[in-house]
Amino acid sequence: MKFIHTSDWHLGRQFHNMSLLDDQKAVLADFIHYLKANPVDAVVIAGDIYDRSVPPTAAIELMTQTLDTLCQEMQIPVIVIPGNHDGAQRLGFAAQQMKSSGLHIISDFDAMMTPVVLHSESAGEVAFYGMPYNDPEQVRHYSQQPISSHDEAHQWLCQQILSNTDSQQKNVLLSHCFVDGAMESDSERPLSIGGSDRVSSDHFDAFDYVALGHLHQPQKKGAEHIRYSGSLMKYSFSEQHQKKGMTLVEMDEQGFKSATHIDFTAPHQMRIIEGELDTLLQVGKDDPHADDYLLVRLTDQHAILDPMDKLRAVYPNVLHLEKPGMLMGIEQQVGRAKLARGELDMFKDFFSEVQKTELTSEQNEAIQAVIEQLNKSKGQM
């Protein structure tokens, strides 16, 4: 049996007030193209389908189109759980009625105990269990047990599912959580503070495969069969070097056989570039990916007028600008010395930067007269 493990689509996400929906459409088009060329038995989505619990209409439309293609046109079963960004009840609307179309949404505790069972010649029956994202408080209320952390909640939920498994079946678990020791990114919303959101991978050992969601870096944790697929595309500058895509999982009569990462590349990558302004502007003229989403770190150690406008003339999608080079080291002393100069000298510098020319003698005399008048007025106050 072969199935796709994916998660963290975050449809409808904005980044620095820039909508990423067009990029998400393009990546999902590649997703569909791959599946048409490489048939699989199922697609599992381990949470965070949307970026917020009440997603924008355009994001819902994109999800609907994608599911129409997968479930109706291609006849691929899709198994979904909500993540911490999703609204579980909204996502699970009419879940019972959708099963006949091949869409299986496991959004509450009761559905968690009823697996989606698929059959294949190579692996026999495979039972897919979904563990919807829930806070420890919700699990405590449901279980009537003294549960106070995500780890305790997952331990109890795993025990409940494992007590319900069939030894004749292979068992796959979908879960949306933070496995202790795994690598995180800046774009992930914390599940809690103080480390209480960490979950031990030991709870998952008994399953044949564990399809994890929440962390955006593709990775395994604890064992080969306990994996994060990572997010569909990059959602922060901290992810600039991460590979994005999905995981192709293969199972046989022994259970887990292999997991292969399938790369996807969004039309706009997220990059951090660094250097002096003039150098970056020169390089940008020949940069084939100048329209990527950029964080720019300027190393210039002097003031620059309108650096963002100048950069966007070459790099139209500069989303964030940092200037760590300003007044560093010896330049701090120089900067203080400049500030200690008279008002006329400082105005001359400003005028020269803006107009790209020097003051004429007449302008110099006029400005000097204005400064003297202002100083006299200040002294009379």
C-alpha positions as CSV (number, residue, x, y, z in Angstrom):
1,M,0.0,0.0,0.0
2,K,1.1,3.5,-0.8
3,F,-0.3,6.7,0.7
4,I,0.5,10.3,0.9
5,H,1.2,11.9,4.3
6,T,0.8,15.7,4.2
7,S,-0.1,18.4,6.7
8,D,0.0,22.1,7.5
9,W,-1.4,23.5,4.3
10,H,-2.5,26.7,6.1
11,L,-4.7,27.7,3.3
12,G,-5.6,31.4,3.4
13,R,-2.4,32.4,5.2
14,Q,-1.0,35.9,4.9
15,F,2.7,36.7,5.4
16,H,3.7,40.3,6.2
17,N,0.2,41.3,4.8
18,M,0.9,39.4,1.6
19,S,-1.6,36.8,0.6
20,L,0.0,33.4,-0.1
21,L,-3.1,31.9,-1.7
22,D,-1.8,32.1,-5.3
23,D,1.3,30.2,-4.3
24,Q,-0.8,27.7,-2.4
25,K,-2.9,27.1,-5.6
26,A,0.3,26.5,-7.6
27,V,1.7,24.0,-5.1
28,L,-1.6,22.1,-4.8
29,A,-1.7,22.0,-8.7
30,D,1.8,20.3,-8.5
31,F,0.4,18.0,-5.7
32,I,-2.5,16.9,-8.0
33,H,-0.1,16.5,-11.0
34,Y,2.1,14.2,-9.0
35,L,-0.8,12.0,-7.9
36,K,-2.1,11.7,-11.4
37,A,1.3,10.4,-12.5
38,N,1.9,8.3,-9.4
39,P,-1.3,6.7,-8.1
40,V,-1.7,6.1,-4.4
41,D,-4.2,4.3,-2.2
42,A,-5.0,7.3,0.1
43,V,-4.1,10.8,1.1
44,V,-3.9,11.7,4.8
45,I,-3.8,15.3,6.0
46,A,-2.5,15.6,9.6
47,G,-4.1,19.0,10.5
48,D,-3.9,22.7,9.9
49,I,-5.7,22.6,6.6
50,Y,-6.6,26.2,7.1
51,D,-4.6,29.0,8.7
52,R,-7.5,30.0,11.1
53,S,-10.7,28.6,12.4
54,V,-12.8,30.8,10.2
55,P,-11.0,30.7,6.9
56,P,-11.5,33.2,4.0
57,T,-13.9,32.2,1.3
58,A,-11.1,31.9,-1.3
59,A,-9.3,29.3,0.9
60,I,-12.5,27.2,1.3
61,E,-13.0,27.3,-2.4
62,L,-9.4,26.1,-3.0
63,M,-9.9,23.3,-0.6
64,T,-13.2,22.3,-2.2
65,Q,-11.6,22.2,-5.6
66,T,-8.8,20.1,-4.4
67,L,-11.1,17.6,-2.7
68,D,-13.3,17.4,-5.7
69,T,-10.3,16.4,-7.8
70,L,-9.0,13.9,-5.3
71,C,-12.3,12.2,-4.1
72,Q,-14.5,12.6,-7.1
73,E,-12.3,12.7,-10.2
74,M,-9.4,10.5,-9.0
75,Q,-11.4,8.3,-6.5
76,I,-8.6,8.6,-3.8
77,P,-9.8,8.3,-0.2
78,V,-8.8,11.4,1.9
79,I,-8.5,11.2,5.7
80,V,-8.3,14.5,7.6
81,I,-7.9,15.6,11.2
82,P,-8.1,19.2,12.5
83,G,-5.0,20.9,13.8
84,N,-4.7,23.8,16.3
85,H,-5.3,26.3,13.6
86,D,-8.5,24.7,12.4
87,G,-12.0,24.9,13.9
88,A,-12.7,21.3,14.6
89,Q,-16.5,21.6,14.6
90,R,-16.5,23.7,11.4
91,L,-14.1,21.3,9.7
92,G,-16.2,18.3,10.8
93,F,-19.5,19.7,9.5
94,A,-21.5,16.9,7.7
95,A,-18.5,14.5,8.2
96,Q,-20.8,11.5,8.4
97,Q,-22.5,12.4,5.1
98,M,-19.2,12.9,3.3
99,K,-17.8,9.4,4.0
100,S,-19.6,8.0,1.0
101,S,-17.7,10.4,-1.3
102,G,-14.3,9.2,0.1
103,L,-13.7,12.1,2.4
104,H,-13.2,11.0,6.0
105,I,-13.0,13.9,8.6
106,I,-12.1,12.7,12.1
107,S,-12.9,15.7,14.2
108,D,-14.2,14.4,17.5
109,F,-13.4,11.8,20.2
110,D,-16.1,9.4,19.1
111,A,-14.9,9.3,15.5
112,M,-11.4,8.8,16.8
113,M,-12.3,5.3,17.9
114,T,-13.6,4.2,14.5
115,P,-10.9,3.8,12.0
116,V,-11.0,4.2,8.3
117,V,-10.1,0.7,7.0
118,L,-8.6,0.3,3.5
119,H,-7.5,-2.9,1.8
120,S,-4.5,-3.5,-0.4
121,E,-2.9,-6.7,-1.8
122,S,0.6,-5.9,-0.5
123,A,-0.3,-4.9,3.1
124,G,-3.7,-6.4,3.7
125,E,-6.1,-4.3,5.8
126,V,-4.8,-1.0,7.0
127,A,-6.7,0.9,9.7
128,F,-6.3,4.7,9.8
129,Y,-7.0,6.3,13.2
130,G,-7.2,10.0,13.6
131,M,-6.4,11.9,16.8
132,P,-8.0,15.4,16.4
133,Y,-6.0,18.2,18.1
134,N,-7.4,18.9,21.5
135,D,-6.1,20.8,24.5
136,P,-5.4,18.9,27.7
137,E,-8.5,20.5,29.3
138,Q,-10.7,19.0,26.6
139,V,-9.2,15.6,27.0
140,R,-9.5,15.8,30.8
141,H,-13.2,16.6,30.4
142,Y,-13.8,13.8,28.0
143,S,-11.7,11.2,29.9
144,Q,-12.6,12.2,33.5
145,Q,-8.9,11.7,34.2
146,P,-6.5,14.1,36.0
147,I,-4.8,15.1,32.8
148,S,-2.7,18.4,32.9
149,S,-0.3,18.3,30.0
150,H,-0.3,17.5,26.3
151,D,1.9,14.5,27.0
152,E,-0.5,13.0,29.4
153,A,-3.4,13.7,27.0
154,H,-1.6,11.9,24.2
155,Q,-0.6,9.0,26.4
156,W,-4.3,8.4,27.4
157,L,-5.6,8.9,23.9
158,C,-3.1,6.5,22.4
159,Q,-4.0,3.9,25.0
160,Q,-7.7,4.2,24.1
161,I,-7.0,3.7,20.4
162,L,-4.5,0.8,20.9
163,S,-7.1,-1.0,23.1
164,N,-9.4,-0.8,20.1
165,T,-7.0,-2.0,17.4
166,D,-7.2,-5.3,15.5
167,S,-4.1,-7.4,15.5
168,Q,-4.9,-8.6,12.0
169,Q,-4.7,-5.1,10.7
170,K,-1.8,-2.6,10.1
171,N,-2.5,0.5,12.2
172,V,-1.7,4.1,11.1
173,L,-2.2,7.1,13.4
174,L,-2.7,10.7,12.4
175,S,-1.9,13.2,15.2
176,H,-1.2,16.9,15.4
177,C,1.2,17.7,18.2
178,F,4.8,18.7,19.2
179,V,7.0,15.7,19.7
180,D,9.6,16.4,22.3
181,G,13.0,17.1,20.7
182,A,11.8,17.8,17.2
183,M,12.9,20.9,15.2
184,E,10.5,23.8,15.2
185,S,10.2,26.9,13.0
186,D,9.1,30.5,13.6
187,S,5.8,30.1,11.7
188,E,4.3,27.6,14.1
189,R,1.8,28.8,16.6
190,P,2.8,27.6,20.1
191,L,0.4,25.1,21.6
192,S,1.2,26.2,25.2
193,I,4.0,28.0,27.2
194,G,6.8,26.6,29.3
195,G,7.3,23.3,27.4
196,S,4.0,21.7,28.5
197,D,3.1,21.1,24.9
198,R,5.8,18.5,24.3
199,V,4.8,14.9,23.7
200,S,6.9,11.8,24.1
201,S,7.4,9.7,20.9
202,D,7.2,6.6,23.1
203,H,3.4,6.8,23.0
204,F,3.4,6.1,19.3
205,D,5.8,3.2,19.1
206,A,3.1,0.5,18.8
207,F,1.6,1.9,15.6
208,D,2.9,0.8,12.2
209,Y,3.1,4.4,11.0
210,V,2.4,7.8,12.7
211,A,1.6,10.7,10.4
212,L,2.3,13.8,12.4
213,G,1.3,17.4,11.8
214,H,2.2,20.8,13.4
215,L,5.9,21.2,12.9
216,H,6.9,22.6,9.5
217,Q,10.2,20.8,9.1
218,P,10.1,17.4,7.4
219,Q,11.6,15.0,10.0
220,K,11.4,11.7,11.8
221,K,11.4,11.6,15.6
222,G,11.9,8.6,17.9
223,A,11.7,6.0,15.2
224,E,11.7,5.7,11.4
225,H,7.9,5.3,11.3
226,I,7.1,8.4,13.4
227,R,7.3,11.3,11.0
228,Y,6.4,14.9,10.2
229,S,5.7,15.5,6.5
230,G,6.4,19.2,7.1
231,S,4.3,22.1,5.7
232,L,3.3,22.2,2.0
233,M,5.4,25.4,1.5
234,K,7.5,27.9,3.4
235,Y,5.8,30.1,5.9
236,S,8.6,32.0,7.5
237,F,12.1,33.2,6.7
238,S,13.5,30.7,9.2
239,E,12.4,28.0,6.8
240,Q,14.4,29.3,3.9
241,H,16.6,26.3,3.7
242,Q,14.0,23.7,4.5
243,K,12.7,21.3,1.8
244,K,8.9,21.5,1.5
245,G,6.5,19.0,0.1
246,M,4.9,15.7,1.2
247,T,5.8,12.2,2.3
248,L,5.1,9.1,0.2
249,V,4.6,6.2,2.6
250,E,4.8,2.5,1.6
251,M,3.6,-0.4,3.7
252,D,3.8,-4.1,3.2
253,E,2.7,-7.3,5.0
254,Q,5.3,-6.5,7.7
255,G,4.0,-3.0,8.3
256,F,6.0,0.2,7.6
257,K,8.4,-0.2,4.7
258,S,9.6,3.2,3.6
259,A,9.0,6.9,3.6
260,T,10.1,9.2,0.8
261,H,10.0,13.0,0.8
262,I,8.5,14.5,-2.4
263,D,9.7,18.0,-3.0
264,F,7.5,20.9,-4.0
265,T,8.7,24.4,-4.9
266,A,6.3,27.4,-4.6
267,P,6.5,30.2,-7.2
268,H,7.9,32.6,-4.6
269,Q,10.6,31.3,-2.3
270,M,11.4,32.9,1.1
271,R,14.9,34.2,1.3
272,I,17.2,36.3,3.5
273,I,19.8,38.3,1.6
274,E,22.4,40.4,3.3
275,G,24.9,43.1,2.1
276,E,25.4,46.7,1.4
277,L,22.7,48.5,-0.5
278,D,24.6,49.3,-3.6
279,T,25.9,45.7,-3.9
280,L,22.4,44.2,-3.5
281,L,20.9,46.6,-6.0
282,Q,23.6,45.6,-8.6
283,V,23.1,41.9,-7.9
284,G,19.4,42.2,-8.1
285,K,19.4,43.4,-11.6
286,D,20.5,39.9,-12.8
287,D,18.8,37.8,-10.1
288,P,16.5,35.3,-11.9
289,H,14.5,35.0,-8.6
290,A,14.2,38.7,-7.8
291,D,10.5,38.3,-7.2
292,D,11.0,36.0,-4.2
293,Y,9.7,37.0,-0.8
294,L,12.7,38.6,0.9
295,L,14.0,39.7,4.2
296,V,16.9,42.1,3.6
297,R,19.7,42.8,6.1
298,L,21.6,45.9,5.1
299,T,25.2,46.0,6.4
300,D,25.7,49.7,5.5
301,Q,27.0,51.6,8.5
302,H,25.5,55.0,7.5
303,A,22.0,56.4,7.2
304,I,20.2,55.7,3.9
305,L,17.2,57.6,2.7
306,D,14.2,55.4,1.6
307,P,16.1,52.1,1.4
308,M,12.9,50.1,1.0
309,D,11.8,52.0,-2.1
310,K,15.2,51.6,-3.6
311,L,15.3,47.9,-2.9
312,R,11.7,47.3,-4.2
313,A,12.7,48.9,-7.5
314,V,14.8,45.7,-8.0
315,Y,13.2,43.3,-5.6
316,P,9.5,44.0,-5.7
317,N,8.6,41.6,-2.8
318,V,10.9,42.8,-0.1
319,L,8.7,42.1,2.9
320,H,11.0,43.0,5.8
321,L,14.1,45.2,6.2
322,E,16.7,45.0,8.9
323,K,19.6,47.5,9.3
324,P,22.0,45.8,11.8
325,G,25.0,47.7,10.3
326,M,23.7,51.1,11.4
327,L,26.0,52.8,13.9
328,M,28.0,49.7,14.7
329,G,31.4,49.7,16.4
330,I,33.4,52.8,15.6
331,E,30.4,54.2,13.6
332,Q,28.6,54.7,17.0
333,Q,31.3,57.2,17.9
334,V,31.1,58.8,14.5
335,G,27.4,58.9,14.7
336,R,27.5,60.7,18.1
337,A,30.0,63.2,16.6
338,K,27.7,63.9,13.7
339,L,24.8,64.5,16.0
340,A,27.0,66.9,18.0
341,R,27.5,69.1,14.9
342,G,25.6,72.2,14.3
343,E,22.1,72.4,12.8
344,L,23.4,73.9,9.5
345,D,25.9,71.0,8.9
346,M,23.2,68.4,9.6
347,F,20.8,70.2,7.2
348,K,23.4,70.3,4.5
349,D,23.8,66.5,4.8
350,F,20.1,66.0,4.6
351,F,19.7,68.3,1.6
352,S,22.6,66.6,-0.2
353,E,21.1,63.2,0.3
354,V,17.7,64.2,-0.9
355,Q,18.5,66.5,-3.8
356,K,21.9,65.0,-4.8
357,T,23.4,68.4,-4.9
358,E,24.9,71.0,-2.5
359,L,23.3,74.1,-1.2
360,T,24.0,77.3,-3.2
361,S,25.4,80.3,-1.3
362,E,22.0,82.0,-1.3
363,Q,20.3,78.8,0.1
364,N,23.0,78.5,2.7
365,E,22.5,82.1,3.9
366,A,18.7,81.6,4.0
367,I,18.9,78.4,6.0
368,Q,21.4,80.1,8.4
369,A,19.1,83.0,8.9
370,V,16.2,80.6,9.7
371,I,18.3,78.6,12.2
372,E,19.4,81.8,14.0
373,Q,15.8,83.0,14.2
374,L,14.7,79.7,15.6
375,N,17.5,79.8,18.2
376,K,16.5,83.3,19.2
377,S,12.9,82.2,19.6
378,K,13.9,79.2,21.7
379,G,16.0,81.5,24.0
380,Q,13.0,83.8,24.6
381,M,10.8,80.9,25.7
